[in-house]
């Protein structure tokens, strides 16, 4: 009985470790917003190093009232607009880059002004209950490029 319990616990630990290692987050950052702005953007590279598709369903942050997945697209007359996405699919052995002018996390309702050098906690929530907690530095961003 004791051996079975130990085996079950070790299996759970290995599954949890494999789940966490299946998705890797590189270069997370949050754009410094202008004074009095209550929204900002969150950016990063999400790498799926597993053999199975991963789906980002949502995200949360204690620094914002709400976090949504958005994509910037050209609308009528070439006007750029942000379109909420219900999920973000990261295919097996691939990556999705969240960057200005493309997919990004829309951070809505800032609880306090954030300046370059501050840090923002984010929890990414994936299908099947997987979560990744991370800290993203706040950076200045010039134009639509990814500036450090």
Buried (B, 14 or more C-beta within 10 A) or exposed (E): EEEEEEEEEEEEEEEEEEBEEBBBBEBBBBBBBEEEEEBBBBBBBBBBEBEEEBBBBBBBBEBBEEBBBBBBEEEEEEEEEBEEBEEBEBEEEEBBBBBBBBBBBBBBEBEEEBEEEBEBEBBBBBEEEBEBEEEBBBBEBEEEEBEE
